[in-house]
Amino acid sequence: MTGQEVLDISQEGVWLLLKISLPLLLIALIIGLVVSLFQALTQIQEMTLTFVPKIIAILFGLILFLPLMSEMLNSFVLKIFDKIVSLT
């Protein structure tokens, strides 16, 4: 395996990591912005108000996006295993 192949696999792994984490990060960002706006408008500064909605939304996001995430990760791992087998 050449250095270029290793770099290609590493680059693909980083892009996969970004694609897998993006939906959950966007959910957390949107919920955080909504809660911050609500707190700014109502002057409520409760600490649990910032964490509980994010945790619930990310849990539902995981339930919704977990099949897609696992399928993407599974295909990447199978591709890596095929490359390992082709080395021998």
Beta strands, then each sheet from edge to edge (+ up, - down):
end
